[in-house]
């Protein structure tokens, strides 16, 4: 298959190759197609919310009883769980 890219798209492919991220144009195009497929699957699984739905979900989070994350909290939790596992 032969594909004709616009000048702008071709320049982008060349830029990605020049940056050393990819060896050739075929790799660049293949990776971009794979990324697009992943994005499409994500959008199918998580369709965008209407503004009023988004507002309702955000308000639910703001009004929830959860407290904000504190730096170092994950480490303390991990240490506690390790200690509990060691005691079993």
Secondary structure, DSSP 8 states (H G I E B T S, - for coil): ------HHHHHHHHHHHHTTS-SSHHHHHHHHHHHHHHHHHHHHHS----HHHHHHHHHHHHHSS-----TTHHHHHHHHHHHHHHH-
